[in-house]
């Protein structure tokens, strides 16, 4: 839910009606008696979703400005030196105005382009949802302190309804605004959180305008949806290869060719749920390996030492590979992995027969299939 709000509170775009504006100007007004010379930072995110600097300005008499050229609209963030929080703003070619109070940065007002005018409309509704969530959470905390179990139960049920309302708000916005940049980002978030069936996500995405599909996040969603087809249950698992801990190159097909059943396990040394699941996989491996069960660990680590230490520490005796690129790993992208642990169970022909089995469910499925072979 927090991820849904993060997307709700940070994104919106509709194609500008301006006649081919040349570059952008972003003029800001900050109230609350900011000191002259206070630094203002304009940042955006890179390919791995890390903040990167775009430009720096200084406040003079409560005013600051940025200018440049933007190939396509993209979410940026305005930071004020020594002030918590930031102002999300769509940077696109055109004239953009931002106004906020130094001690109330979260309530900034943005206007000047069609995209940012609509962004404010979207933020207005999102803020109402956020206020509603905070109110319920506060009420739940008070009820819990007072050991009022009846109220806690009622509030939990109400919060479940609220989560559905929040999800539907995002879905409805994406459906009703096929020309909106925020629609693309909302769809990407729904896909990542698996909050909506893939078929519904595909339908919403297909309704987007060609311009929105051609944006950077639009192209990424198209790639993810295409990859999903090849990693559905019943599909032949795409082959891949990567370095082993010893530096050799190992392919998935090398493992499946000698096994009746193969678990492709996406994990990482830094992933606590993955490490917690490892003892279960070890148990199943030891019990069924001689009957034809094998495992191929695909690590999304980025530090070789941590990866190797975790293999030894957890007693993972099967084959392992990694490109040490975290979620930018081409194998992770091929299999549409945006959260771990994640796993695919393949039969002797390399066909996916199950996904994301954990705990007793993994052993039950392995026993079921190997019992028939």
N, C-alpha and C positions, 0 to 999 in steps of 0.2 A: 504493500500500500504506500509506503514511503516513497518507493521508486515511481509510483504512479503520480504522487503529488509533485515529485521533483520535476517530472516532465510537464505536469499541468502548470506549474508556476514559472516555467522558464521558456516557453516556446510558442510562436505564432507567426504565420506569414501568409499574405495573399498577394498575388501579383500586383505590382504597382501600376497605377493608371498614369503615372508621370510619363511624358513623352521623352523616352530615352535620356534620363538625367545623366550628366557627366560627373561621375564620382559621387561621393557622399560628404556631407558635412554634419557633424553631430555637435550641437551646441547645448551645453549644460548649465543649469542654474542650481546652486547649492545654497540653502539657507541655514540658519542656525549659527551665524557668525563664524564661518570658517576662516582660518588665518590665511592671508595672502601668501602664496608660495606653497600651499598644501598640494602635495602630488596626487594626481588622479591617474589611474592606470586602466587602460583598455586591454582586455584579454579575450582570448577565445580558446577553443580546445583543438588538440591535434588528433592524429589518426588513432591514438590509443587513449583518447578522452582525457588527456592531461592538459591543464591550463598552460598557455603560452602567451608571452607578452606580444602585443600588437603595437601599442603606442603609449606615450606618457605625456601628460599635460600638467599645468599648474593653475591653481585658482588665483584669480585676480578680481577683487571686488565681487566675489561670489559667482564668478563666471569662469567657464573653461570650454575648450572646444577640441575636436579631433576632425581630421579630414583625410580622405584617401579614395581609393577605388576598390569596389567589391565586385568580383566576377559574378557571384550569385549570392542571394541572401543567406546569412548565417548568424546563429546566435553568438553574441558577444556579451561580456560582463564588465561593468564599470566598478572599479574598486577605489576607495578613498583611503589614503595612507592613515593608518592607526584607527580606522573605523571598521567595526565588524560588519560582515555582510557584503552584498554587492547588488548592483542593478542589472538585471538581464535586459538586453535590448537587441532587436533585430538590426544588424548593420546591413544596409542595402544602399545602392546608389539613390540619392535623393537627400532632402533636407530633414533631419531628425532633431527633435527637441526633447530634452530630458530635464525634469525638475524634481528635486527631492530635498528633504530636511536632513541635516547631518546626523541627527540622532534618531531618525526614523527612515532609514535608507530603504527598508523593505516596502515602503508605500510610495515609491517613486511614480511620477506621472510621465508617460511617454507619448509623444504625438509627432505629427509632421508628415508621415508617409502612411499610405493605406494599411500597410502591414502592421505598423506600430499602433495605429489607431485601433485596429481589430485586436491586436495583442492586448491592449488595455481592457477591451471588452472581455477577452478570455481570462485575463488575470483577475478581473472583478469577480467572475463566477468561481474561479479557483480559490480565491481568498475566502469566499463564503464557505466553501467546503472545508478549507483548512480551519477556519474559526469553529465550525461545527465539530470537527474532529477533536480539536483542543478542548472544547467544552465537555464532550463526552469523556475524554481521557481524565480531565480534572474531576468530574463527577464520579468516575469509576475509582480513582485514587482515594477520594474522600470516603466513598462507600466501603472500600477495602479496609481503610484505617478504622472505620467504625464497625467492621465485621458484619456489615449489612449484606449478607449473601444473596438475599432476594433481589436487592437493587443491583448488585454486581452482575447477577445472571441476566436481569432485564437489560442492563446497559450493554452487555456483551452481545445479546441478540440484536439490540438496536445498532451496534457498531457493525455487525455483519450486514445489516440492511444498508447502512451508510456506505460501506465498501462497494456494494453493488451499485448504489447511486453514483458514486464517484467514478466507477468504471464506465457506467452508462453515459455519464457526462462526456467523457473522453471519446467513447465510441460514436455517440451522436454528433459530436463536433466534427470528427473525421468524416463521417458519412455526409454531413450537411455542407462541408466546405472542401470539396475536391481540389480547389485551387490553393489551399492553405498549406504553408510550410509546416505549421504545427501539426497538421493532419499526418504528414509523413512521419514526424517524430513520435506522435502518439501511436501510430501503427507499429513503429519500430519497438516502442516500449511494450506494447501488448504482445508482440512476438517474443520479445526477450523474457517477459515474465510469465508467458504461457497463460495469460489471464482469459484468453478467448480462443475457441477452437481455430485451428489453422485455416480451415475452409472459410470461416467468416472473415479472418484477417485477409486472406487472398481476395475475397470479394470486395472488401473496402479498398484495398490497395489498387485493384484493377479499375475502380471508379475514379481514381485520382486523375488529374489532368496530365497530359504528356510532359508539361513543364515541371511538375512536381516529381514525376517518376524519374526525370533526368537530373534531379539534384543529387548531390553526394549521398545523403542518407537514403534517398529513393533508390539509387543504384545498389546500395548495400542491402536494402530490404529485398529487392528483386533477386539478388544473388543468394540471400538466405532462403527465400521461398523456393528457388530452383534447387538448392542443395537439400532442402527438406524432402523433395520428391525422391532423391536417391538414398535417403536414410530412413525412409518409412519402413515399418514392419512389412516384410514380404519382398523388399527390394534387395538386389545384390549390393553388398557393401562396397563402396568405392575403395580401390586399392590405394596404398600410400607407402612411403618409406621415409626413414629418418635415421639419424645416428643413434647407436646404442651407447651405453656408458663406456664401452671400450673404444669407441670411435668407428666401429664397423657400421655399415648401413644394412638395416633390416626392413623388409617389406611385410605388410600384413599378409600377403599371399604366401610368404615363406612360412608363416605360423599356421595359417588355416589349412595348408596342404598336408599337414601332419597331424591334424586334430579332427575329432568328430564334432567338437563344440568349442568355440573360442569366445572369450569375453574380452572385448576391447574396452579397456578401462581408462577414462580420462580423469586425471588426478593431479595433485601437486603437493610438494612437501609443506607448503604454507597453508594448505586447505585443511582446516580442522575436521570438517565432516568427512573428507576423504580419508584422513588418517584414522578416524574413528571406525570407518567401514573396512579398512584394510584387514583387521583380524578375521572378519567374516569371510572375506575373499580367500585369505590364507587357508582357513578351515575347509572351504569348499574345494580349493585347489588340491590340498593334500588328500582329501577323501576321494576325489574323482579324476585326478590327473592320469592315473594308470588306466582308467576306463575311457580316456580320450578327451578329457577336458583340459583346455589350455587358456592362458591369459596373456594378453599383450598390454602392458602398461604404457599409456601415452601421457607423458608428464607435461604440464603447462608451467613448469618452473622457468625461471630465468637465471638461476645460479646453479652451475653444475655441481658444486660441492654440496649444496643443500639437497639436490636431487639424489645424488649418490648416497649421502648419509641416511636419507629417509628410506631408501631401498634396503640398506643394511639394517637399520634400526627396526624396521617393521617386518623384516624377514620375508621380503617379497622375492621368491625364488624363480619367478617366471621372466620372460623376455621384457625388456624395457627400451623405449626410444623417446627422444625429445629433440626438438629444435631450439629449446630454451628461449622461447619467444612469448611465453604466457598466451594470452588470448589472440595474439596476432599470429600464432602458429598456423601455417597453411592447412594442417590437418584439422585443427579446431575449426577453421573457417569452412573447410570442406564438409565437416559434419555438423556445422551450425551450432557449435558449442559456445555458449555465452555464460554458462554457470557450471560449476563442478561440485560434487562428483557427477559424472555422466557415464553411462555404459551401454554398450550394444552387444547382444548375444547373437553369435553367428553359428549357423549349422555347418556341416561338412562341405557344403557347396558355397559357403560365404554369404548365404542369404540371412538377413536380419530376422530373427524369430522373436526377439523381445528386447525391450529397452529399459534402462534405469531400474533394474531389479536390485533391491538391497535387502539386507537382513535375511530372514528365513525364506523370502520369496525367491532369492537367487538359487539357493540349494533345492528348493521345491521344483523349480523349472529345470535345473540341470538333471536332477534325478528323474524327472518325467521324461525328458528327451533321451538321455543315455539308457534309460530302462527299456526304451523301444528299439535301440540300435543293437 
